[in-house]
């Protein structure tokens, strides 16, 4: 005979929702001497930037204010003000170790190719170190329109020299054709009225908020025009402002990364969608380490395909309002989009297929006339 015993255990099936860090940016730049420098601070639309970062004008404050203006309701982010002697990327590394963000917005303009390459290398290193997937938004300087300044041709040549031959799908470069365009783009990407699958080019998001109606001019008095924008965008891989004739407002081009020409991640929305899925898949995979729920039997493989498909199903969820379909971030997953392969008895490889929706970035409308004369019916 044995004594009776009852044991009740709470089993953890890992069904909780992870914290979303998409649309969350870390702004960084030199902010002058202050006791708060080289520390991470949370900011939102109610933060007094003069109190936090000082009353002096700075690139950091200018871009943050533009991001707030373009970021929509409930905008939130972090700021890392730097002292003059601070190392930018080491400081960013420490900051990302403290807070998880989707993007690092470097408000002080870059002046060399190596800076962009170092940003990309740092982004890759932080994935290895923290499993935190970030991309960098970097600025190129403003046009020098002083008496000894530049023409648009001079400016474009200097800008393209910075990005030439640089490969980095985790870096966006923004020319400051308008003084706060970097912050405006960052706010547009962080605006939660749209999704990570939407290009910043999307006109339905609305015009850029700020002083964009008056076009800047070069040393010769030539206003900024689309020939300059096309050269910077197509040949320099810059993300630039743009506009449409007889359509009020200023918008943006595609969010170009510095990825090689044939890369899947040449536009930022593809990278953001893949990163969002990767963050969620990583957490699901951690809970399967040495967990015999995942084993090589056909029943277990089928079960775990459904398990790992959870973030893809969530990202594909769309909605229809008044007959208007609003798609999810990716197409609904299909059978075969997840493949689980046992390499050895203790090593598993899992392959995922994501299908972003296409969206028109060039539209051609063709009009025909029907000049057939039909006889009136009797």
C-alpha positions as CSV (number, residue, x, y, z in Angstrom):
1,X,0.0,0.0,0.0
2,X,1.2,3.6,-0.7
3,X,0.0,6.9,0.6
4,X,-2.1,9.0,-1.8
5,X,-0.5,11.9,-3.5
6,X,-1.7,14.6,-5.8
7,X,0.6,17.0,-7.7
8,X,-0.7,19.8,-9.9
9,X,1.8,21.6,-12.2
10,X,1.3,24.8,-14.2
11,X,2.7,24.0,-17.6
12,X,4.2,26.8,-19.7
13,X,3.3,26.4,-23.4
14,X,4.8,29.7,-24.4
15,X,1.6,31.2,-25.8
16,X,2.1,34.7,-24.6
17,X,2.5,37.7,-26.9
18,X,6.0,39.2,-27.2
19,X,6.6,42.9,-26.7
20,X,6.5,44.6,-30.0
21,X,9.5,46.8,-30.7
22,X,8.6,47.7,-34.3
23,X,8.3,51.5,-34.9
24,X,10.6,52.2,-31.9
25,X,13.7,54.3,-32.6
26,X,16.8,55.4,-30.7
27,X,18.0,58.9,-31.7
28,X,21.6,59.7,-31.1
29,X,23.9,62.6,-31.7
30,X,26.2,65.1,-30.0
31,X,24.3,67.3,-27.6
32,X,26.9,69.5,-26.0
33,X,28.2,69.2,-22.4
34,X,25.6,67.8,-20.0
35,X,25.3,65.5,-17.1
36,X,22.8,63.4,-19.0
37,X,25.0,62.7,-21.9
38,X,25.9,59.1,-22.8
39,X,22.8,57.8,-21.1
40,X,19.5,56.5,-22.7
41,X,16.4,58.5,-22.0
42,X,12.8,57.7,-22.9
43,X,10.9,60.4,-24.8
44,X,7.5,61.0,-26.2
45,X,5.4,63.8,-27.5
46,X,5.1,65.5,-24.2
47,X,8.9,65.6,-23.5
48,X,10.4,69.1,-23.2
49,X,13.5,68.7,-25.4
50,X,15.0,72.0,-24.2
51,X,14.9,70.8,-20.6
52,X,16.3,67.4,-21.5
53,X,18.9,68.3,-24.2
54,X,19.6,71.9,-23.5
55,X,18.2,75.1,-25.2
56,X,20.9,75.2,-27.9
57,X,20.1,74.2,-31.4
58,X,21.4,70.7,-32.3
59,X,21.0,68.1,-35.1
60,X,19.6,65.8,-32.4
61,X,16.8,68.1,-31.3
62,X,16.0,69.1,-34.9
63,X,15.5,65.5,-36.1
64,X,13.6,64.4,-32.9
65,X,11.1,67.2,-33.3
66,X,10.5,66.3,-36.9
67,X,10.0,62.7,-35.9
68,X,7.5,63.7,-33.3
69,X,5.6,65.8,-35.9
70,X,5.5,62.9,-38.4
71,X,5.2,60.0,-36.0
72,X,1.4,60.2,-35.4
73,X,-0.5,59.5,-32.2
74,X,1.2,57.9,-29.2
75,X,4.7,58.4,-30.6
76,X,7.4,57.1,-28.3
77,X,11.2,56.6,-28.6
78,X,14.6,56.8,-26.9
79,X,17.4,59.4,-27.1
80,X,21.1,58.9,-26.5
81,X,22.7,62.3,-26.3
82,X,26.5,62.0,-26.8
83,X,29.4,64.0,-25.5
84,X,32.0,65.2,-28.0
85,X,34.4,62.5,-27.0
86,X,32.0,59.6,-27.1
87,X,32.4,56.9,-29.7
88,X,29.1,56.7,-31.6
89,X,28.9,53.0,-32.3
90,X,30.3,51.8,-29.0
91,X,27.6,54.0,-27.3
92,X,24.9,52.6,-29.5
93,X,26.0,49.1,-28.7
94,X,25.7,49.8,-25.0
95,X,22.3,51.4,-25.5
96,X,20.9,48.6,-27.5
97,X,22.0,46.3,-24.7
98,X,19.7,48.2,-22.5
99,X,16.7,48.9,-24.7
100,X,15.5,47.0,-27.7
101,X,14.7,49.2,-30.7
102,X,14.0,48.7,-34.4
103,X,16.1,51.6,-35.7
104,X,19.0,53.8,-34.7
105,X,18.7,57.3,-36.1
106,X,22.1,58.9,-36.3
107,X,21.4,62.7,-36.4
108,X,25.0,64.0,-37.0
109,X,25.8,63.7,-40.8
110,X,28.3,61.1,-42.0
111,X,31.3,62.2,-44.0
112,X,33.0,58.9,-45.1
113,X,32.1,55.6,-46.6
114,X,33.7,53.8,-43.6
115,X,31.1,55.3,-41.3
116,X,28.3,53.6,-43.2
117,X,30.2,50.3,-43.4
118,X,30.8,50.5,-39.7
119,X,27.1,51.0,-39.0
120,X,26.2,48.0,-41.0
121,X,28.8,45.9,-39.3
122,X,27.6,47.1,-35.9
123,X,24.0,46.2,-36.8
124,X,25.1,42.7,-37.7
125,X,27.2,42.4,-34.6
126,X,24.2,43.4,-32.3
127,X,22.2,40.5,-33.8
128,X,24.9,38.1,-32.8
129,X,25.4,39.8,-29.4
130,X,21.9,40.6,-28.3
131,X,19.6,38.9,-30.9
132,X,18.3,42.5,-31.5
133,X,17.7,43.3,-35.1
134,X,18.1,47.0,-35.9
135,X,18.8,49.1,-38.9
136,X,20.5,52.5,-39.1
137,X,19.2,55.7,-40.5
138,X,22.1,58.0,-41.3
139,X,22.2,61.6,-42.6
140,X,24.3,63.2,-45.3
141,X,25.0,66.9,-44.8
142,X,22.9,69.8,-46.1
143,X,23.8,71.7,-49.3
144,X,26.3,74.5,-48.8
145,X,24.4,77.5,-50.4
146,X,26.8,80.2,-49.1
147,X,28.6,82.6,-51.4
148,X,31.4,80.0,-51.8
149,X,29.0,77.1,-51.8
150,X,27.7,74.4,-54.1
151,X,25.6,73.8,-57.1
152,X,23.2,70.9,-57.1
153,X,25.6,69.0,-59.3
154,X,28.5,69.6,-56.8
155,X,26.3,68.4,-54.0
156,X,25.0,65.3,-55.8
157,X,28.6,64.3,-56.8
158,X,29.8,64.6,-53.1
159,X,26.8,62.7,-51.9
160,X,27.1,59.8,-54.3
161,X,30.8,59.5,-53.5
162,X,29.8,58.6,-49.9
163,X,27.6,55.6,-50.8
164,X,29.6,54.3,-53.8
165,X,30.5,50.6,-53.5
166,X,29.1,50.4,-49.9
167,X,27.1,47.3,-49.3
168,X,24.8,47.3,-46.2
169,X,21.2,46.2,-46.2
170,X,20.8,47.6,-42.6
171,X,21.7,51.2,-43.5
172,X,19.5,53.9,-45.0
173,X,21.2,57.2,-46.0
174,X,19.1,60.4,-46.1
175,X,20.5,63.6,-47.7
176,X,19.4,66.7,-45.7
177,X,17.9,68.5,-48.7
178,X,15.6,69.9,-46.0
179,X,17.2,70.4,-42.6
180,X,14.9,68.0,-40.7
181,X,14.2,65.4,-43.4
182,X,15.9,62.5,-41.6
183,X,13.6,63.0,-38.6
184,X,10.6,63.3,-40.8
185,X,11.4,60.0,-42.5
186,X,12.1,58.3,-39.1
187,X,8.7,59.6,-37.9
188,X,7.0,58.4,-41.0
189,X,8.4,54.9,-40.6
190,X,7.4,54.8,-37.0
191,X,3.9,56.0,-37.6
192,X,1.6,53.2,-36.3
193,X,-1.3,54.2,-38.6
194,X,0.5,52.1,-41.2
195,X,2.4,48.8,-40.9
196,X,6.1,47.8,-41.2
197,X,5.1,46.4,-44.6
198,X,4.3,49.8,-46.0
199,X,6.8,51.8,-48.0
200,X,7.4,55.4,-46.7
201,X,6.6,56.3,-50.3
202,X,2.9,55.7,-49.5
203,X,1.1,58.9,-50.4
204,X,-2.1,57.8,-48.5
205,X,-0.1,58.3,-45.3
206,X,-0.2,62.0,-46.0
207,X,2.3,64.7,-46.8
208,X,5.4,65.2,-44.7
209,X,4.7,67.5,-41.8
210,X,7.1,70.5,-41.7
211,X,8.4,73.3,-43.9
212,X,8.5,71.5,-47.2
213,X,6.5,73.7,-49.6
214,X,9.4,76.0,-50.5
215,X,12.1,74.3,-52.5
216,X,15.7,74.9,-51.5
217,X,18.0,76.6,-54.0
218,X,21.7,76.2,-54.7
219,X,24.5,78.8,-55.1
220,X,23.2,79.6,-58.6
221,X,19.7,80.2,-57.4
222,X,18.5,76.9,-59.0
223,X,15.6,75.4,-57.1
224,X,15.7,71.7,-56.1
225,X,14.0,69.7,-58.9
226,X,13.3,66.1,-59.7
227,X,16.4,65.6,-61.8
228,X,18.5,66.0,-58.7
229,X,16.3,63.7,-56.7
230,X,16.4,61.0,-59.4
231,X,20.1,61.2,-59.5
232,X,20.5,60.9,-55.7
233,X,17.9,58.1,-55.5
234,X,18.7,56.0,-58.5
235,X,22.5,56.5,-58.7
236,X,23.3,57.2,-55.1
237,X,20.8,54.9,-53.3
238,X,19.6,57.8,-51.1
239,X,16.1,58.1,-49.7
240,X,14.9,61.5,-50.8
241,X,11.8,63.7,-50.6
242,X,9.6,64.0,-53.7
243,X,6.4,65.6,-54.9
244,X,3.8,65.1,-57.6
245,X,2.7,67.8,-60.0
246,X,-0.7,69.3,-59.4
247,X,-0.9,67.3,-56.1
248,X,-0.2,69.3,-53.0
249,X,2.3,68.2,-50.4
250,X,5.8,66.7,-50.2
251,X,6.3,62.9,-49.9
252,X,9.2,60.5,-49.9
253,X,10.8,58.1,-52.4
254,X,11.2,54.4,-51.6
255,X,13.1,53.7,-48.5
256,X,16.4,52.5,-50.1
257,X,18.9,50.5,-48.2
258,X,22.5,50.2,-49.3
259,X,22.0,46.5,-50.1
260,X,23.5,45.3,-53.4
261,X,21.3,45.7,-56.5
262,X,19.9,42.2,-56.6
263,X,19.3,41.9,-52.8
264,X,15.8,41.0,-51.5
265,X,16.3,43.7,-48.9
266,X,17.0,46.7,-51.1
267,X,13.8,48.4,-49.9
268,X,13.3,48.9,-46.1
269,X,9.8,47.4,-45.9
270,X,11.1,43.9,-47.0
271,X,13.8,44.1,-44.2
272,X,11.3,45.2,-41.6
273,X,8.8,42.4,-42.4
274,X,11.6,39.8,-42.3
275,X,13.0,41.2,-39.0
276,X,9.5,41.3,-37.4
277,X,9.0,37.6,-38.2
278,X,12.5,36.7,-37.1
279,X,12.1,38.4,-33.7
280,X,9.0,36.3,-33.0
281,X,10.4,33.1,-34.5
282,X,13.5,33.4,-32.3
283,X,11.4,33.4,-29.1
284,X,9.4,30.4,-30.3
285,X,12.6,28.5,-31.1
286,X,14.1,29.2,-27.6
287,X,11.2,27.5,-25.9
288,X,11.9,24.4,-28.0
289,X,15.5,24.0,-26.9
290,X,15.9,20.4,-25.5
291,X,12.1,20.2,-25.5
292,X,10.9,16.8,-26.7
293,X,7.7,18.3,-28.0
294,X,9.8,18.9,-31.0
295,X,11.1,15.5,-32.2
296,X,11.6,13.7,-35.5
297,X,8.3,11.9,-35.6
298,X,5.9,12.9,-38.3
299,X,3.2,13.8,-35.8
300,X,5.6,16.2,-33.9
301,X,6.8,17.8,-37.1
302,X,3.2,18.5,-38.2
303,X,2.4,19.9,-34.8
304,X,5.5,22.1,-34.7
305,X,4.9,23.4,-38.2
306,X,1.6,24.8,-36.9
307,X,3.4,26.1,-33.8
308,X,6.1,28.0,-35.8
309,X,3.5,29.3,-38.2
310,X,1.8,31.4,-35.5
311,X,3.7,34.7,-36.2
312,X,3.1,34.3,-39.9
313,X,-0.6,33.8,-39.4
314,X,-0.7,36.9,-37.1
315,X,1.2,39.0,-39.6
316,X,-1.1,38.0,-42.4
317,X,-4.2,39.0,-40.6
318,X,-6.2,41.6,-42.6
319,X,-9.5,43.4,-42.2
320,X,-12.3,44.6,-44.4
321,X,-14.1,47.9,-43.6
322,X,-17.1,49.0,-45.6
323,X,-16.1,46.7,-48.4
324,X,-12.5,48.0,-48.5
325,X,-9.9,45.2,-47.9
326,X,-6.9,46.2,-45.8
327,X,-4.3,43.5,-46.2
328,X,-2.0,42.1,-43.6
329,X,1.7,42.5,-43.6
330,X,2.3,39.3,-45.6
331,X,0.1,36.9,-47.5
332,X,-1.5,34.1,-45.5
333,X,1.0,31.2,-45.1
334,X,0.5,28.1,-47.2
335,X,1.3,24.5,-46.8
336,X,5.0,24.0,-47.4
337,X,6.0,27.5,-46.2
338,X,7.6,25.9,-43.2
339,X,10.0,23.0,-43.6
340,X,11.5,21.3,-40.6
341,X,14.7,19.3,-41.3
342,X,16.5,17.1,-38.9
343,X,20.3,17.4,-39.7
344,X,21.4,15.2,-36.8
345,X,19.7,13.7,-33.8
346,X,20.1,17.0,-31.9
347,X,20.2,19.6,-34.6
348,X,17.2,21.0,-36.4
349,X,17.0,23.4,-39.3
350,X,13.7,25.2,-40.0
351,X,13.0,27.1,-43.2
352,X,10.3,29.8,-43.5
353,X,8.8,31.5,-46.5
354,X,7.2,34.9,-46.2
355,X,5.3,36.5,-49.1
356,X,5.0,40.3,-48.8
357,X,2.2,41.9,-50.9
358,X,3.2,43.9,-53.9
359,X,2.3,47.5,-54.0
360,X,2.4,49.8,-57.1
361,X,5.3,52.3,-57.1
362,X,4.9,53.2,-60.7
363,X,1.5,53.5,-62.2
364,X,0.7,54.0,-65.9
365,X,-2.8,54.8,-67.0
366,X,-3.7,54.2,-70.7
367,X,-6.8,55.8,-72.1
368,X,-8.6,54.8,-75.3
369,X,-11.6,56.2,-77.1
370,X,-14.6,54.3,-78.5
371,X,-15.7,56.4,-81.5
372,X,-18.1,53.7,-82.9
373,X,-21.4,55.3,-83.9
374,X,-24.3,53.1,-83.0
375,X,-27.7,53.5,-84.5
376,X,-30.5,54.5,-82.1
377,X,-32.7,51.6,-81.1
378,X,-36.1,51.8,-82.9
